[in-house]
Every structure is written in structure tokens, then in C-alpha cells.
Amino acid sequence: MTIQVRPSEARGHARHGWLDSHHSFSFGHYYDEAHMGFRSLRVINEDRIDPASGFPTHPHRDMEIISYVVEGALAHRDTTGADGVIRPGDIQAMSAGTGVRHSEFNDLIDAKTRFLQIWIIPNKAGHQPRYGQIAIPDADKKNALRLLVGPEDREGSLRINQDALIYGSLLDAGKTVTHELASGRGAWVQVVDGEIDVNGTVLKSGDGAQIEDVAKLTVTAKQDTEFLLFDLA
């Protein structure tokens, strides 16, 4: 079993006036050849956007882009016709495919919005662009692993063009969840807030961990914790 921790404080950091961003992997002007992604997982950015600010319309192609809002409200608009607001408990997945243009803005005028921006490399280039958004009640993630995103439409999850599963959990202090990994698969665990023990390794807010050569993950909360688990081919 190998677990490589990516400490929160070791992440790349960028401050662009209205945007405060921490990068688990190389992104934009932050480059670290030792942290270019893990399997198909290419980007995890923890972004904090000032009130009434955001990303103006810009293009993407051949990437699966997922937004997980932690605090606030994120207004999204793109050339697939999607136009709405993503709030805590919502999950958004956009397949950029042959090309989309989109914008993301903090929909609040008096508070920051905090969200995780996640990029997954698709299984091939040239997919048809697609957008999806669902609301998942906290009760579904409470002391459980709730499937948010995957390669198939199952368990009320959003579909992406890659053999990658993303689970969300809200784990009470002292509670444990387990997850089995099929042979040859790897996992990434990202702590949103809180503190957990993963197979004997402690992870705190903002920490991530790359996990390989393990058949079963055992996650125990040392305090109330929100985290994401990626199960990757």
C-alpha cells in the first residue's frame, strides 16, 4: 500500500485580486513537475471568489469539468444553453468535448463563494459537449459515501466521459466509512473541511492523498469532516 499525502500548505497558491486559489496540481502559472495530476485526475483547485466577481466567458475543450460548491452560490452560463446557479449540495459536470465557452461568477453581492474546481481528462477527444447539474441532500452523504459523478447514469449521479467515480461524504466525528478498490485502480482523497484517518494516515482540511496498491479504504473522522473520494482507473 502506498499513500502519498499532498499537504494543504504545500499546494500552489495564486491571488488574482478577486480570486484566491489553491492548486493541488500544476495549473496556470503554477508548475510543479512532481504534481501534474493523478491518473485521469488533472486539476483540483480550491477557489474563493469575491462578491459579484468571477471568471468571464472563456473557452474549454476535451476536458470533464466538475464544480463542487462548499459555500456561497456560483452562477454558471455556457454555450450548451445551461444557465443557472450552483449552491452547496449541488454538483455540476460539464463535458467540454469539441468546445464550449462558459462563465462562472459569484452570485452573492455580500459574501465570498468557495468551491472546488475539478478537471478529469476524458477517455478520448471530440465528445459532444454536455452539461448536467443535480442537487444531492446532505442526508444522502451523511456518514456514507454518495456517488456524485461516474461513467454511467446510476444512483442519481452525473455522467462524465471517463472511468472515474467521485464520491462525497459528510462524516460525523468517530464515524467510519469503507470503500473497496478493484484491482489496478487508484484513489485520491481530498479533505474539504475537517480531519480524517485514511488507513492510518491523518489528513486535515485542504490535504489530499494519492493511494495505490490497496484493496480497501477505511476512513474514520477525527472531527466532523466533509471530503471527496476519487476512484480512478
Backbone as CSV, one residue per row, in Angstrom:
resi,resn,N_x,N_y,N_z,CA_x,CA_y,CA_z,C_x,C_y,C_z
1,MET,0.847,-1.194,0.000,0.000,0.000,0.000,0.880,1.241,0.000
2,THR,0.557,2.170,-0.846,1.268,3.454,-0.858,0.276,4.599,-0.714
3,ILE,0.559,5.497,0.227,-0.230,6.710,0.416,0.728,7.888,0.405
4,GLN,0.549,8.772,-0.562,1.366,9.974,-0.662,0.487,11.179,-0.358
5,VAL,0.798,11.867,0.714,-0.010,12.997,1.155,0.425,14.273,0.434
6,ARG,-0.550,15.024,-0.012,-0.333,16.355,-0.592,-0.855,17.361,0.435
7,PRO,0.025,17.872,1.321,-0.449,18.753,2.399,-1.055,20.044,1.852
8,SER,-2.033,20.545,2.560,-2.708,21.776,2.143,-1.722,22.913,1.924
9,GLU,-0.778,23.066,2.861,0.139,24.191,2.803,1.182,24.054,1.685
10,ALA,1.309,22.865,1.111,2.271,22.651,0.018,1.663,22.932,-1.353
11,ARG,0.365,23.147,-1.416,-0.292,23.400,-2.699,0.183,24.716,-3.317
12,GLY,0.037,24.791,-4.638,0.294,26.064,-5.295,-0.750,27.082,-4.879
13,HIS,-0.373,28.372,-4.911,-1.305,29.424,-4.483,-1.227,30.600,-5.438
14,ALA,-2.392,31.104,-5.798,-2.468,32.278,-6.665,-3.530,33.226,-6.130
15,ARG,-3.202,34.496,-6.124,-4.167,35.527,-5.732,-4.279,36.517,-6.884
16,HIS,-5.454,36.554,-7.502,-5.679,37.417,-8.657,-6.738,38.466,-8.316
17,GLY,-6.502,39.232,-7.270,-7.470,40.247,-6.884,-8.738,39.621,-6.350
18,TRP,-9.689,39.357,-7.232,-10.991,38.821,-6.842,-10.965,37.324,-6.572
19,LEU,-9.868,36.632,-6.943,-9.782,35.175,-6.840,-8.610,34.758,-5.969
20,ASP,-8.909,33.915,-4.972,-7.883,33.301,-4.134,-7.958,31.795,-4.386
21,SER,-6.894,31.212,-4.966,-6.963,29.832,-5.434,-5.778,29.015,-4.940
22,HIS,-6.070,27.794,-4.494,-5.045,26.838,-4.104,-5.114,25.640,-5.050
23,HIS,-3.946,25.248,-5.586,-3.870,24.225,-6.627,-3.208,22.956,-6.080
24,SER,-3.947,21.855,-6.072,-3.349,20.580,-5.679,-2.352,20.096,-6.728
25,PHE,-2.605,20.444,-8.000,-1.740,20.049,-9.107,-1.358,21.290,-9.918
26,SER,-0.348,21.137,-10.772,0.088,22.243,-11.618,-1.095,22.834,-12.372
27,PHE,-1.135,24.177,-12.395,-2.266,24.863,-13.028,-1.860,26.308,-13.287
28,GLY,-2.192,26.786,-14.483,-1.901,28.184,-14.799,-0.413,28.483,-14.684
29,HIS,-0.082,29.536,-13.912,1.313,29.925,-13.743,2.034,29.072,-12.699
30,TYR,1.302,28.207,-12.001,1.936,27.329,-11.013,2.314,26.015,-11.687
31,TYR,3.615,25.702,-11.669,4.089,24.474,-12.299,4.986,23.708,-11.332
32,ASP,4.687,22.432,-11.164,5.492,21.540,-10.341,5.475,20.184,-11.031
33,GLU,6.597,19.799,-11.629,6.622,18.573,-12.411,6.319,17.332,-11.576
34,ALA,6.438,17.439,-10.248,6.126,16.312,-9.375,4.631,16.199,-9.091
35,HIS,3.874,17.224,-9.479,2.429,17.235,-9.204,1.681,17.713,-10.441
36,MET,1.559,16.803,-11.407,0.893,17.109,-12.666,-0.500,16.484,-12.756
37,GLY,-0.922,15.829,-11.698,-2.193,15.121,-11.691,-1.986,13.712,-11.194
38,PHE,-3.073,12.957,-11.149,-3.012,11.553,-10.731,-3.984,10.763,-11.578
39,ARG,-3.434,9.863,-12.396,-4.252,9.103,-13.342,-5.058,10.091,-14.195
40,SER,-6.369,9.946,-14.295,-7.146,10.871,-15.130,-7.505,12.174,-14.407
41,LEU,-7.205,12.259,-13.116,-7.491,13.469,-12.338,-6.399,14.504,-12.615
42,ARG,-6.770,15.596,-13.240,-5.785,16.588,-13.662,-5.760,17.835,-12.793
43,VAL,-6.914,18.265,-12.270,-6.987,19.530,-11.538,-7.900,19.382,-10.325
44,ILE,-7.432,19.876,-9.179,-8.300,20.190,-8.038,-7.873,21.564,-7.549
45,ASN,-8.688,22.559,-7.815,-8.438,23.912,-7.328,-9.491,24.267,-6.287
46,GLU,-9.037,24.760,-5.148,-9.960,25.298,-4.148,-10.006,26.805,-4.351
47,ASP,-11.119,27.283,-4.893,-11.254,28.684,-5.285,-12.178,29.438,-4.346
48,ARG,-11.749,30.652,-3.997,-12.589,31.585,-3.247,-12.750,32.839,-4.095
49,ILE,-14.001,33.168,-4.428,-14.298,34.275,-5.331,-14.955,35.406,-4.550
50,ASP,-14.451,36.613,-4.734,-15.028,37.776,-4.076,-16.467,38.008,-4.532
51,PRO,-17.262,38.722,-3.734,-18.654,39.002,-4.109,-18.761,39.668,-5.483
52,ALA,-19.769,39.220,-6.245,-20.091,39.799,-7.545,-18.899,39.812,-8.497
53,SER,-18.007,38.827,-8.362,-16.850,38.703,-9.237,-16.820,37.295,-9.823
54,GLY,-15.909,37.059,-10.760,-15.821,35.711,-11.285,-15.059,35.611,-12.590
55,PHE,-15.186,34.430,-13.207,-14.483,34.111,-14.439,-15.333,34.555,-15.631
56,PRO,-14.880,35.527,-16.412,-15.650,35.911,-17.598,-15.642,34.789,-18.625
57,THR,-16.462,34.934,-19.643,-16.617,33.888,-20.655,-15.268,33.514,-21.269
58,HIS,-14.987,32.208,-21.281,-13.722,31.706,-21.807,-13.938,30.290,-22.346
59,PRO,-13.048,29.809,-23.211,-13.272,28.511,-23.857,-12.596,27.344,-23.145
60,HIS,-13.146,26.145,-23.335,-12.533,24.878,-22.943,-12.851,23.850,-24.022
61,ARG,-12.011,22.817,-24.104,-12.317,21.684,-24.960,-11.641,20.436,-24.376
62,ASP,-12.229,19.289,-24.689,-11.687,17.979,-24.323,-11.261,17.901,-22.860
63,MET,-12.194,18.253,-21.987,-11.983,18.126,-20.547,-13.344,17.948,-19.874
64,GLU,-13.360,17.110,-18.821,-14.553,16.951,-17.994,-14.369,17.863,-16.778
65,ILE,-15.240,18.855,-16.634,-15.069,19.893,-15.617,-16.207,19.789,-14.604
66,ILE,-15.824,19.618,-13.345,-16.794,19.410,-12.271,-16.659,20.531,-11.248
67,SER,-17.764,21.091,-10.801,-17.766,22.127,-9.765,-18.521,21.619,-8.547
68,TYR,-17.888,21.776,-7.375,-18.468,21.338,-6.101,-18.448,22.543,-5.167
69,VAL,-19.614,23.167,-4.979,-19.703,24.390,-4.184,-19.781,24.036,-2.696
70,VAL,-18.918,24.687,-1.925,-18.854,24.463,-0.473,-19.612,25.562,0.274
71,GLU,-19.397,26.808,-0.149,-20.052,27.960,0.480,-20.431,28.956,-0.609
72,GLY,-21.581,29.596,-0.441,-21.979,30.649,-1.368,-22.838,30.149,-2.512
73,ALA,-22.691,30.781,-3.676,-23.507,30.453,-4.845,-22.729,30.833,-6.092
74,LEU,-22.677,29.909,-7.048,-21.901,30.094,-8.262,-22.839,30.132,-9.460
75,ALA,-22.869,31.272,-10.153,-23.717,31.419,-11.338,-22.955,30.915,-12.556
76,HIS,-23.575,29.996,-13.297,-22.938,29.369,-14.454,-23.762,29.648,-15.711
77,ARG,-23.048,29.919,-16.806,-23.691,30.063,-18.114,-22.731,29.531,-19.169
78,ASP,-23.252,28.767,-20.137,-22.365,28.249,-21.184,-23.101,28.123,-22.514
79,THR,-22.329,27.761,-23.544,-22.860,27.715,-24.906,-23.647,26.442,-25.196
80,THR,-23.799,25.530,-24.208,-24.740,24.416,-24.385,-26.168,24.870,-24.092
81,GLY,-26.312,26.092,-23.562,-27.616,26.612,-23.175,-27.859,26.576,-21.685
82,ALA,-26.913,26.012,-20.928,-27.063,25.954,-19.467,-26.942,27.352,-18.880
83,ASP,-27.818,27.635,-17.912,-27.843,28.951,-17.273,-28.497,28.769,-15.911
84,GLY,-27.696,28.808,-14.836,-28.267,28.589,-13.511,-27.260,28.868,-12.419
85,VAL,-27.652,28.553,-11.195,-26.834,28.817,-10.015,-26.556,27.504,-9.293
86,ILE,-25.300,27.310,-8.920,-24.867,26.116,-8.206,-24.644,26.510,-6.749
87,ARG,-25.287,25.777,-5.838,-25.210,26.073,-4.404,-24.666,24.873,-3.640
88,PRO,-24.303,25.053,-2.368,-23.837,23.908,-1.585,-24.837,22.758,-1.643
89,GLY,-24.331,21.570,-1.882,-25.182,20.407,-2.063,-25.411,20.072,-3.521
90,ASP,-25.156,21.046,-4.409,-25.272,20.806,-5.842,-23.948,20.267,-6.382
91,ILE,-24.030,19.530,-7.465,-22.841,19.089,-8.191,-23.072,19.370,-9.668
92,GLN,-22.062,19.920,-10.333,-22.152,20.268,-11.745,-21.069,19.525,-12.502
93,ALA,-21.408,18.983,-13.664,-20.418,18.352,-14.536,-20.634,18.851,-15.956
94,MET,-19.575,19.363,-16.550,-19.634,19.870,-17.922,-18.582,19.146,-18.754
95,SER,-19.028,18.468,-19.803,-18.117,17.851,-20.763,-17.827,18.876,-21.849
96,ALA,-16.591,19.372,-21.872,-16.258,20.417,-22.833,-16.186,19.873,-24.259
97,GLY,-15.730,18.631,-24.413,-15.747,17.974,-25.709,-15.137,18.797,-26.833
98,THR,-15.883,18.942,-27.924,-15.382,19.645,-29.103,-15.259,21.147,-28.882
99,GLY,-15.762,21.640,-27.754,-15.567,23.039,-27.412,-16.798,23.696,-26.829
100,VAL,-16.609,24.372,-25.696,-17.659,25.196,-25.095,-17.032,26.501,-24.615
101,ARG,-17.873,27.487,-24.472,-17.490,28.736,-23.808,-18.407,28.895,-22.611
102,HIS,-17.828,29.303,-21.481,-18.670,29.436,-20.289,-18.123,30.511,-19.359
103,SER,-18.959,30.922,-18.418,-18.572,31.877,-17.380,-19.038,31.347,-16.033
104,GLU,-18.314,31.752,-14.986,-18.660,31.370,-13.612,-18.492,32.614,-12.742
105,PHE,-19.560,33.027,-12.060,-19.497,34.212,-11.220,-20.086,33.933,-9.842
106,ASN,-19.517,34.594,-8.838,-20.125,34.573,-7.514,-21.472,35.282,-7.613
107,ASP,-22.533,34.568,-7.284,-23.876,35.124,-7.404,-24.258,35.975,-6.199
108,LEU,-23.384,36.056,-5.205,-23.659,36.835,-3.996,-22.977,38.198,-4.079
109,ILE,-23.609,39.199,-3.512,-23.029,40.543,-3.516,-22.434,40.910,-2.167
110,ASP,-22.560,40.023,-1.159,-22.105,40.375,0.187,-21.276,39.272,0.858
111,ALA,-20.875,38.238,0.110,-20.091,37.154,0.703,-19.304,36.436,-0.385
112,LYS,-18.201,35.820,0.011,-17.401,35.039,-0.924,-18.105,33.727,-1.271
113,THR,-17.764,33.187,-2.416,-18.164,31.827,-2.781,-16.912,30.963,-2.827
114,ARG,-17.007,29.799,-2.215,-15.887,28.855,-2.168,-16.317,27.563,-2.845
115,PHE,-15.496,27.094,-3.778,-15.840,25.846,-4.461,-14.587,25.114,-4.911
116,LEU,-14.743,23.826,-5.165,-13.676,23.025,-5.742,-13.919,22.899,-7.234
117,GLN,-12.916,23.286,-8.002,-12.935,23.123,-9.453,-12.097,21.884,-9.776
118,ILE,-12.729,20.912,-10.412,-12.104,19.610,-10.662,-12.101,19.346,-12.164
119,TRP,-10.950,18.930,-12.687,-10.857,18.560,-14.106,-10.450,17.094,-14.209
120,ILE,-11.177,16.370,-15.050,-10.867,14.976,-15.364,-10.572,14.875,-16.862
121,ILE,-9.458,14.228,-17.214,-9.133,14.030,-18.627,-10.102,13.006,-19.213
122,PRO,-10.766,13.300,-20.322,-11.746,12.365,-20.885,-11.076,11.146,-21.505
123,ASN,-11.903,10.133,-21.797,-11.373,8.890,-22.374,-10.968,9.033,-23.838
124,LYS,-11.417,10.102,-24.485,-10.984,10.400,-25.847,-11.353,11.843,-26.164
125,ALA,-10.779,12.346,-27.220,-11.109,13.698,-27.661,-12.363,13.681,-28.533
126,GLY,-13.018,14.842,-28.618,-14.095,15.018,-29.581,-15.486,14.631,-29.144
127,HIS,-15.722,14.493,-27.833,-17.081,14.208,-27.372,-18.005,15.401,-27.643
128,GLN,-19.282,15.119,-27.715,-20.281,16.173,-27.826,-20.353,16.922,-26.491
129,PRO,-20.287,18.255,-26.500,-20.401,18.995,-25.250,-21.715,18.691,-24.531
130,ARG,-21.656,18.658,-23.204,-22.841,18.316,-22.405,-22.716,18.971,-21.036
131,TYR,-23.854,19.337,-20.465,-23.885,19.946,-19.129,-24.911,19.230,-18.267
132,GLY,-24.569,19.010,-17.008,-25.513,18.433,-16.062,-25.340,19.041,-14.687
133,GLN,-26.426,19.124,-13.947,-26.389,19.652,-12.580,-27.483,18.981,-11.768
134,ILE,-27.123,18.522,-10.567,-28.091,17.905,-9.675,-27.876,18.407,-8.250
135,ALA,-28.922,18.324,-7.467,-28.844,18.654,-6.040,-28.886,17.357,-5.247
136,ILE,-27.940,17.196,-4.341,-27.872,15.996,-3.512,-28.037,16.405,-2.052
137,PRO,-29.084,15.946,-1.389,-29.309,16.326,0.012,-28.149,15.895,0.897
138,ASP,-27.860,16.707,1.914,-26.811,16.350,2.868,-27.075,14.983,3.497
139,ALA,-28.353,14.654,3.680,-28.697,13.376,4.307,-28.157,12.189,3.516
140,ASP,-28.043,12.352,2.190,-27.523,11.259,1.360,-26.031,11.034,1.573
141,LYS,-25.319,12.084,1.997,-23.866,11.992,2.213,-23.509,11.769,3.683
142,LYS,-24.511,11.838,4.550,-24.259,11.757,5.993,-23.788,10.363,6.382
143,ASN,-22.548,10.286,6.860,-21.946,9.027,7.317,-22.046,7.934,6.251
144,ALA,-21.866,8.364,5.005,-21.934,7.446,3.861,-21.069,8.018,2.739
145,LEU,-20.808,7.184,1.743,-20.166,7.639,0.517,-21.239,7.696,-0.558
146,ARG,-21.551,8.905,-1.009,-22.600,9.104,-2.011,-21.954,9.342,-3.363
147,LEU,-22.304,8.516,-4.350,-21.770,8.692,-5.688,-22.309,9.990,-6.282
148,LEU,-21.380,10.858,-6.715,-21.745,12.132,-7.309,-21.594,12.116,-8.822
149,VAL,-20.481,11.522,-9.289,-20.123,11.559,-10.703,-19.532,10.213,-11.093
150,GLY,-19.849,9.740,-12.301,-19.288,8.488,-12.772,-19.483,8.319,-14.266
151,PRO,-19.011,7.199,-14.818,-19.098,6.985,-16.262,-20.464,6.522,-16.746
152,GLU,-21.382,6.250,-15.816,-22.720,5.792,-16.174,-23.758,6.573,-15.379
153,ASP,-24.981,6.618,-15.899,-26.087,7.244,-15.169,-26.613,6.225,-14.151
154,ARG,-26.103,6.265,-12.934,-26.578,5.353,-11.900,-26.547,6.025,-10.538
155,GLU,-27.433,5.583,-9.686,-27.551,6.101,-8.328,-27.752,7.609,-8.303
156,GLY,-28.376,8.125,-9.348,-28.666,9.557,-9.387,-27.442,10.425,-9.556
157,SER,-26.377,9.868,-10.137,-25.135,10.624,-10.323,-25.108,11.281,-11.701
158,LEU,-24.106,12.156,-11.897,-23.886,12.782,-13.186,-22.873,11.966,-13.985
159,ARG,-23.042,11.910,-15.296,-22.174,11.108,-16.150,-21.062,11.964,-16.752
160,ILE,-19.843,11.397,-16.736,-18.717,12.006,-17.416,-18.096,10.969,-18.362
161,ASN,-17.265,11.450,-19.269,-16.654,10.583,-20.277,-15.297,10.063,-19.807
162,GLN,-15.313,9.318,-18.696,-14.096,8.720,-18.169,-14.482,7.706,-17.092
163,ASP,-13.657,6.655,-16.953,-13.881,5.656,-15.907,-13.335,6.193,-14.593
164,ALA,-14.052,7.178,-14.062,-13.688,7.834,-12.809,-14.960,8.024,-11.992
165,LEU,-14.888,7.650,-10.734,-16.016,7.780,-9.815,-15.646,8.798,-8.740
166,ILE,-16.550,9.725,-8.471,-16.332,10.709,-7.411,-17.448,10.552,-6.383
167,TYR,-17.039,10.331,-5.138,-17.981,10.181,-4.030,-17.825,11.366,-3.080
168,GLY,-18.931,11.768,-2.463,-18.909,12.796,-1.432,-19.378,12.232,-0.118
169,SER,-18.835,12.786,0.984,-19.226,12.298,2.309,-19.215,13.430,3.320
170,LEU,-20.186,13.402,4.203,-20.233,14.246,5.400,-20.167,13.290,6.589
171,LEU,-18.984,13.174,7.185,-18.731,12.142,8.177,-18.649,12.754,9.573
172,ASP,-19.526,12.292,10.458,-19.508,12.772,11.837,-18.288,12.245,12.584
173,ALA,-17.826,13.016,13.565,-16.676,12.609,14.365,-16.896,11.207,14.940
174,GLY,-15.893,10.359,14.751,-15.959,8.997,15.270,-16.577,7.987,14.331
175,LYS,-17.212,8.445,13.255,-17.853,7.537,12.302,-16.844,7.069,11.248
176,THR,-17.141,5.901,10.659,-16.250,5.290,9.676,-17.028,4.877,8.437
177,VAL,-16.404,5.069,7.274,-16.922,4.517,6.026,-15.789,3.734,5.363
178,THR,-16.155,2.749,4.546,-15.157,1.957,3.834,-15.474,1.952,2.348
179,HIS,-14.433,1.735,1.551,-14.597,1.674,0.096,-13.601,0.677,-0.459
180,GLU,-14.079,-0.241,-1.279,-13.209,-1.228,-1.890,-12.807,-0.780,-3.289
181,LEU,-11.520,-0.957,-3.592,-10.984,-0.613,-4.898,-10.733,-1.888,-5.691
182,ALA,-11.210,-1.913,-6.918,-10.951,-3.058,-7.783,-9.464,-3.112,-8.130
183,SER,-9.003,-4.275,-8.495,-7.595,-4.481,-8.828,-7.142,-3.502,-9.916
184,GLY,-6.009,-2.861,-9.690,-5.445,-1.944,-10.667,-5.930,-0.515,-10.570
185,ARG,-6.914,-0.243,-9.712,-7.436,1.110,-9.586,-6.728,1.847,-8.452
186,GLY,-6.764,3.174,-8.528,-6.176,4.012,-7.500,-7.211,4.974,-6.962
187,ALA,-6.870,5.622,-5.854,-7.803,6.553,-5.223,-7.093,7.853,-4.874
188,TRP,-7.869,8.914,-4.895,-7.428,10.206,-4.361,-8.483,10.630,-3.356
189,VAL,-8.058,11.042,-2.165,-8.967,11.561,-1.142,-8.639,13.032,-0.929
190,GLN,-9.661,13.886,-1.006,-9.485,15.329,-0.811,-10.362,15.787,0.346
191,VAL,-9.733,16.355,1.378,-10.487,16.842,2.531,-10.945,18.267,2.258
192,VAL,-12.239,18.487,2.339,-12.796,19.830,2.167,-12.663,20.598,3.474
193,ASP,-13.199,20.040,4.546,-13.094,20.606,5.893,-13.069,19.468,6.896
194,GLY,-12.256,19.592,7.935,-12.256,18.595,8.997,-10.949,17.836,9.083
195,GLU,-11.043,16.604,9.613,-9.851,15.777,9.810,-10.271,14.312,9.813
196,ILE,-9.565,13.498,9.025,-9.885,12.078,8.913,-8.619,11.239,8.995
197,ASP,-8.832,9.978,9.308,-7.782,8.967,9.254,-8.111,8.029,8.095
198,VAL,-7.183,7.909,7.141,-7.370,7.030,5.991,-6.324,5.922,6.063
199,ASN,-6.745,4.740,6.418,-5.827,3.596,6.526,-4.581,3.936,7.347
200,GLY,-4.801,4.680,8.435,-3.706,5.007,9.344,-2.998,6.313,9.066
201,THR,-3.375,7.011,7.993,-2.764,8.298,7.651,-3.765,9.414,7.917
202,VAL,-3.341,10.439,8.655,-4.233,11.542,9.029,-4.180,12.632,7.966
203,LEU,-5.357,13.073,7.536,-5.499,14.165,6.572,-6.366,15.257,7.184
204,LYS,-5.944,16.520,6.987,-6.672,17.663,7.524,-7.229,18.520,6.388
205,SER,-7.932,19.579,6.760,-8.580,20.452,5.770,-7.604,20.870,4.675
206,GLY,-7.994,20.666,3.426,-7.175,21.048,2.291,-6.175,20.002,1.855
207,ASP,-5.927,19.004,2.701,-4.997,17.935,2.341,-5.608,17.012,1.292
208,GLY,-4.750,16.430,0.471,-5.147,15.370,-0.438,-4.206,14.200,-0.268
209,ALA,-4.606,13.042,-0.762,-3.746,11.864,-0.681,-3.946,10.991,-1.904
210,GLN,-2.818,10.587,-2.493,-2.783,9.655,-3.613,-2.567,8.255,-3.053
211,ILE,-3.467,7.332,-3.396,-3.451,5.999,-2.778,-3.443,4.930,-3.861
212,GLU,-2.487,4.013,-3.753,-2.387,2.916,-4.717,-2.046,1.618,-3.992
213,ASP,-2.261,0.512,-4.699,-1.918,-0.816,-4.181,-2.611,-1.120,-2.864
214,VAL,-3.903,-0.808,-2.808,-4.709,-1.118,-1.638,-6.070,-1.615,-2.108
215,ALA,-6.604,-2.609,-1.436,-7.891,-3.176,-1.832,-9.059,-2.511,-1.125
216,LYS,-8.798,-1.939,0.065,-9.901,-1.381,0.849,-9.446,-0.122,1.566
217,LEU,-10.254,0.909,1.450,-10.019,2.156,2.177,-10.934,2.203,3.389
218,THR,-10.362,2.548,4.527,-11.134,2.746,5.749,-10.927,4.177,6.201
219,VAL,-11.997,4.949,6.213,-11.931,6.375,6.533,-12.703,6.625,7.820
220,THR,-12.015,7.167,8.822,-12.629,7.476,10.121,-12.455,8.955,10.406
221,ALA,-13.530,9.617,10.791,-13.481,11.048,11.081,-12.973,11.290,12.495
222,LYS,-11.965,12.138,12.609,-11.464,12.549,13.920,-12.242,13.750,14.440
223,GLN,-12.921,14.444,13.510,-13.886,15.501,13.813,-14.866,15.512,12.657
224,ASP,-15.944,16.265,12.776,-16.895,16.338,11.665,-16.146,16.763,10.395
225,THR,-16.312,15.987,9.327,-15.481,16.184,8.143,-16.299,16.045,6.861
226,GLU,-15.984,16.915,5.892,-16.505,16.794,4.526,-15.332,16.444,3.625
227,PHE,-15.480,15.408,2.816,-14.387,15.024,1.923,-14.925,14.407,0.644
228,LEU,-14.063,14.351,-0.373,-14.356,13.697,-1.636,-13.406,12.528,-1.819
229,LEU,-13.911,11.461,-2.407,-13.099,10.291,-2.716,-13.207,10.009,-4.210
230,PHE,-12.056,9.921,-4.883,-11.979,9.632,-6.310,-11.494,8.205,-6.496
231,ASP,-12.251,7.398,-7.224,-11.894,6.022,-7.552,-11.572,6.009,-9.046
232,LEU,-10.284,5.790,-9.388,-9.784,6.086,-10.733,-9.177,4.854,-11.407
233,ALA,-9.523,4.660,-12.676,-8.925,3.571,-13.456,-7.454,3.860,-13.714
